[in-house]
């Protein structure tokens, strides 16, 4: 980026910090954001000097439309709810919102700075939810058509179309989501790399301010920040986590996420469809309902691993939700079938 573009980024960040500080009035976070605004103004001054040395004319800073919209949303809803949007606009210190009370104990800080790796449970959790989405949506679709028509071909075609369309929709959504996250991360890391090279001491000061806001003493915060900044790769990783609230380890492959979603959704949606591939009549419908109910209970029980709830209660709750969705869709299909027929 050019010096003038970097100047604009820092001035915009300073503007948003002041809005965030006002929104957090009376809390320790107000002080953090006001001090970060001062740091951003100082860094803008560095880029301004570089730009002037290159012969550029520095305009009067006026927040653009996007900044004013985000500022209005922050005033209305607070910074916590706007974390993702603010991260994309070069606003730092958002990791203070990453825990329930927005704080991290001092003894956790050094561990956070050196943390790497991510739990492998994320993919399993995504698979369970993908199966659940496919199961409920396609079972409800088949039940709706069954209410309107008993034609076996119509049921089979509807189920197959629902499975294919839903799987591609889920895959496309996951691809766009993960790709967007990666693009934001890559852009922000590019900015941090450039800033680390231009003014490492100022970057260390920003990081120290965040650590102070989390309860570490000023001297200890500055010592830890200086230690981290001496290793460029570790510094970039830590700045992403602590300043931007981003976790590089959570960013997977867009294509991997798309394929994972496609097959998990397709697997779930195939369950109520399978009986119609091998049989006809009411027997196929009864088997499809039975398989769907068993699968709903199994999915609910599996989700208890992530909710901490009783597996039986979770399974029964999911069974009730899925049964209600299928029952309502069946009745609507029957009503429409009578009306249109």
N, C-alpha and C positions, 0 to 999 in steps of 0.2 A: 504494500500500500504506500501511497505517497505521504510525505510529511503533512500536507494539508488534510488529507483524509484521516490520518491518525489524530491530528488536532481536533477535527470534527468529532471523532469517536469519543475522545476524552472529554470534550466540552458537553457532549450529550450525556455521557455517564455522570458527570458532575451535576448536571441539571436533574437527572433522575434520582441521584443520591439525596439531593436536598428534598425532593418530593417524598422519598421513602422515609427520611428522617422526620419530616413533619407528620407523616402517617404513623410513625412509631413514637410519637411524642410521649415523654414520661417513662420510657423504657430504656434499658441499657443499649438497645439496638439503635436508638436515636443518636447516641454519641458515636457509635461505630460508623453509621452512614454519614454523619457530618464530617468526620475525620477522613473517610474515604472520598468525600466530595472535595476536600482540601487536597488530598493526594492526586485526584484526577485533574484538578486545576493546575497543580504543579507539573504533572506530566504533560498536560496540554501546553504549558509554557515551554517545555523542552522541545516539543514538536514545532511550536511557533518559531522559536529561535532558528531551528534547522531550516524551516520553510523560508524564513526571511533571508537566511544566508544563501539560499538557492534562488533568491529573487522573486519569491511568490508574494502576492498581496494577501494579507489576512483580513477576511471580512468580519463584520460584526456577527457574533453567533446568535442565531435565532433558532429555537427548537423546531424541528420539522414536524409535519402533521403526525407521523407515526409516533414520535416522542410525546407529543401533546396528548394523543389518544391513550398511550400507555400510562402517562402521568395521571390522566383522569381516572383510569381504571384502578391505579394504585391508590388514589385518594378515596375511591369508593369501596374497594374490596381489600386493600392492604397488600403489602409486598409478598406475603406468604403464598397467596393464591396466584400470583403473577410470576412465580419463580422461573418457569420455562421461558416466558416471553422476555423477562428481564435478562436472563442469561444470554439470550440471542442478541441483546443490545449492549453487550460489554459491561454489564453491571456485575460487580464482584460481591463477595461476602454472603452469598445466598446459602452456603452450606450451614449457616447457623439455624436454618429452618429445617434441616434434614432429620432432626430428632424431634420427639414429642414436645419438648419444652424449648427447643431452639438452642440448647446448650450442649457442650461436650466437656467432660471433666478433663482437667489438665493431664492426668496420667494416660488419657486416651490419645492425646494429640500426636505423640511421636509414633505410636502404632499406626494412626491414620496416615501419616506422612509416608510410611514405608509399606503400607498394605498393598498387596497384589493378589490377584486371583479372585474368583467369584464362585459362589456355591453352584453346584451342578443341578440343584433342585429347580432352577428357573425353567428349564426346558420341560421337565416333567409336569410342572404346574401349568405351563402353557398348553401342553398336550391334553391334560385333563379338561381344561376349559374349552379347548378346540373340539374335543369329542362331545362335550356337553352341548355346545352350541349346535353342532351338526345334528346331534340326536334329537334335541327338542324342536329345532326348526323344521327338519325334514319329517319327523313323526307328525307334527302339527299340520304340515302341508298335506301329507297323505291322508290324515284324518279329515281335513277339510274337504278334499276331493271325494273321499269315501262318503261323506255326508250328502254330497250333491249327486254322486253317481256311483254305481256299483260295477261299472265297466272295468274289467281287469286291465285292459290295455291302457286306459286313462290313468289308473293308479300307478302302473309301472312307469309310464312315460313321465308323469308328474314327479314321482320319487327320484327318477334318474336325473331329470332336469334340475330339480332342487338340489341334489347332491353336487352336480357339476357346477351349476351357477354359484352356489354357496361357497364351494371350495375355492373357486377362482376369485370370488369376491373377497374372501378372507385372506387369500394369498396376496392379492393386489394391495389390500389395506395394510397388511404387515410389511410388505416391501416398501411402500411409501413412508410408513411410520419410521421404520428403522433407517431407511436411506436419509430421511430428513434429520433424524437425530445425529447420524454420522456426519452429515454435511455441516450441521451447526457445530459439532464438536471439532471437526477439522478446521473450520473457519476460526473458531475461538482459539484453538491451539496455535494456529498460524499467527494470530495477533499476539498471543503471549510469547511465542518464540521471538518475534520481532522486538517486543518490548524488553524482554530479558537481555537481548543483545544491546539495546539502546540505553537502558537505565536499570541495571540489576538491583542497585541499592534501593531505588524507589519501589520496585516490585517486592523486595524483601520487607520494606516498611508496610506495604499493604497487607502482606501475609501476617506480619506481626500484629497489626491492628485486629485482624480476625481472631487470632489466638488470644489476644487480650480480652476481646469481647466474650470469649468462651471461658474465661476464668483464670488464665495463666498470667503470672506477674509480668510487668513490662519488660524487665531484663531477660527473664526466661523466654518470653515470646520472641524478643528480638534475636536472642542467641539461637533459638530453634529455627527461625526464619532464615538467618544468615547461613546456618549449616545446610539447610535444604537448598538454598540458591546456589551453593558452590558446585552442585552436581546438576548440570543443565537438564538431563533427561528426568531425573528425580524431581527437579523443580517444576518442569512442565506437568508431570503427572500430578504433583501435589497442588499446583495452582488450579488445575482443572477440578480437583475435588473440593479444595478449600475455598477458592475464590468464586468458581462458577457453579459449584454444587453438582458437577458432572462426574460420573464414574466411568472411566474408559473401559473398565472390565465388563460393564453391563451392555456395551455396544457390540452386538453380534453382526453377522453378515446379513445384508438385506435379502439375498437369494436364499440363504439358509433359513431365515425366518419365514420367508414366503413358502418354501417347500414344506417346512415343519407345519405351518398352519394349514396348508392345502391337504396334506395327508391325514392330519388329526381330525379336521372337519369332515373329510370324506369318509374316514373310518367310522365316526359317530353317525353320520347320516346314512351309511350303508346298513346299519343294524335294522331299522324298520323296513328297509327296502328288500332285504334278502328273501323273506318268505314269498314275495310276489314273483321272484325269479324262478322258484321251484314249485309253485303251486298256484291254484286259483280258488275263487270262492271265499266263503266266510271263514274257512279253516285258515287260509293265509292271513286274513285280517286278525284273527284271534292269536295266531302265532306271533305276528308282528307286534301286537299290543303287549303280549307276554314278554317278548324279548326286550322291548323298549322299557317296560317297567323294571325288569331285572337290571338293565343297563343304567337306568336313572338312579336306582338305589345304589349300585356299585360306584357310580360317579360321585354321588353325594357322600358316601362313606369315605371315598378316597380324598375328597376335599377336606375332610376333617383333619387330615395331616397338616393342613395349612391354617385351619381356623382354630384348632385346639378343642373343638366341640366333640361331643360324643358321636362316634361313628354311626350308631344306630339312629340317633336323632337326626343327624345330618342326612343320612340316606333316606329316611322317611320324608324329611322336608323336601328334598329334591324330587322324590317320587310324587309328592303332592303337587309341587309346582308344575312338573311336566304333565301330570295327569290333568290338571286344571287347564293348561294351555291346549292340550289335545282335545279335551272335552268341549271347550268353548269354540275351538276352530271347527270341530265336527258339527256342532249345532248351527254355527253360522253357515257352513257349507250346505247343510240340509235346508236351512231357510232360503238360501240363495237358489238352491236347486229347485225348490218348489216354486219360488217366485219367477225364475227365468224359464222354467220348464213349462 
